[in-house]
Amino acid sequence: MTMENAKKDNQVSERVIEAVKIKAVNGKLSCPMARALAKELNVPAKEGGKAANNLGIKIHSCELDCF
C-alpha cells in the first residue's frame, strides 16, 4: 500500500471525528457506544474506529471485534 492510499484509508468525515471526541471519556470509548454512535451518524462502525484511532482514543469493552 502506498503512503497516499494509507492516508485515504484514514480519512474520516469531520462530523464523525467531532462526535467521537464528544463521546469519549478520558481518551476511551466503549464498543457499544462506538457502535451506537456509528448507527446514529449512519456510517459504518469502521469509520468510527478510524476516527478513534486518528484521535488516539482507545475502544474498550469490545463485543464483536468491529474495531
C-alpha positions as a Markdown table, in Angstrom:
| # | Residue | x | y | z |
|---|---|---|---|---|
| 1 | Met | 0.0 | 0.0 | 0.0 |
| 2 | Thr | 1.4 | 3.4 | -0.9 |
| 3 | Met | 1.5 | 6.3 | 1.6 |
| 4 | Glu | -1.2 | 8.1 | -0.5 |
| 5 | Asn | -3.5 | 5.1 | -0.2 |
| 6 | Ala | -2.8 | 4.8 | 3.5 |
| 7 | Lys | -3.8 | 8.4 | 4.0 |
| 8 | Lys | -7.0 | 7.9 | 2.1 |
| 9 | Asp | -7.8 | 4.9 | 4.2 |
| 10 | Asn | -7.6 | 7.0 | 7.3 |
| 11 | Gln | -9.8 | 9.9 | 6.1 |
| 12 | Val | -12.9 | 10.3 | 8.2 |
| 13 | Ser | -15.5 | 13.0 | 8.0 |
| 14 | Glu | -15.2 | 15.9 | 10.4 |
| 15 | Arg | -18.7 | 15.2 | 11.9 |
| 16 | Val | -17.6 | 11.7 | 12.9 |
| 17 | Ile | -14.4 | 12.9 | 14.4 |
| 18 | Glu | -16.2 | 15.6 | 16.4 |
| 19 | Ala | -18.8 | 13.1 | 17.6 |
| 20 | Val | -16.2 | 10.6 | 18.8 |
| 21 | Lys | -14.4 | 13.5 | 20.6 |
| 22 | Ile | -17.6 | 14.4 | 22.4 |
| 23 | Lys | -18.5 | 10.8 | 23.4 |
| 24 | Ala | -15.0 | 9.7 | 24.5 |
| 25 | Val | -14.3 | 9.9 | 28.3 |
| 26 | Asn | -10.7 | 10.1 | 29.4 |
| 27 | Gly | -9.4 | 9.0 | 26.0 |
| 28 | Lys | -11.6 | 6.0 | 25.9 |
| 29 | Leu | -14.9 | 5.0 | 24.1 |
| 30 | Ser | -16.8 | 1.8 | 24.8 |
| 31 | Cys | -17.5 | -0.6 | 21.9 |
| 32 | Pro | -21.3 | -0.4 | 22.5 |
| 33 | Met | -21.1 | 3.5 | 22.5 |
| 34 | Ala | -19.0 | 3.5 | 19.3 |
| 35 | Arg | -21.4 | 1.2 | 17.5 |
| 36 | Ala | -24.4 | 3.3 | 18.7 |
| 37 | Leu | -22.6 | 6.4 | 17.5 |
| 38 | Ala | -21.9 | 4.9 | 14.1 |
| 39 | Lys | -25.6 | 3.9 | 13.8 |
| 40 | Glu | -26.7 | 7.4 | 14.9 |
| 41 | Leu | -24.4 | 9.0 | 12.3 |
| 42 | Asn | -25.4 | 6.5 | 9.7 |
| 43 | Val | -21.8 | 5.4 | 9.0 |
| 44 | Pro | -20.0 | 2.1 | 9.1 |
| 45 | Ala | -18.6 | 1.1 | 12.5 |
| 46 | Lys | -15.1 | 1.0 | 10.9 |
| 47 | Glu | -15.4 | 4.8 | 10.2 |
| 48 | Gly | -15.9 | 5.4 | 13.9 |
| 49 | Gly | -12.9 | 3.2 | 14.7 |
| 50 | Lys | -10.7 | 5.1 | 12.2 |
| 51 | Ala | -11.8 | 8.4 | 13.9 |
| 52 | Ala | -10.9 | 7.0 | 17.3 |
| 53 | Asn | -7.5 | 5.8 | 16.0 |
| 54 | Asn | -6.8 | 9.1 | 14.4 |
| 55 | Leu | -7.6 | 10.8 | 17.7 |
| 56 | Gly | -5.6 | 8.4 | 19.9 |
| 57 | Ile | -8.9 | 7.2 | 21.6 |
| 58 | Lys | -9.0 | 3.6 | 22.7 |
| 59 | Ile | -12.1 | 1.5 | 22.1 |
| 60 | His | -12.7 | -0.8 | 25.1 |
| 61 | Ser | -15.2 | -3.4 | 26.2 |
| 62 | Cys | -15.3 | -4.9 | 22.7 |
| 63 | Glu | -18.1 | -7.3 | 22.0 |
| 64 | Leu | -18.0 | -8.1 | 18.3 |
| 65 | Asp | -14.4 | -7.3 | 17.2 |
| 66 | Cys | -15.7 | -4.5 | 15.0 |
| 67 | Phe | -12.7 | -2.2 | 15.6 |
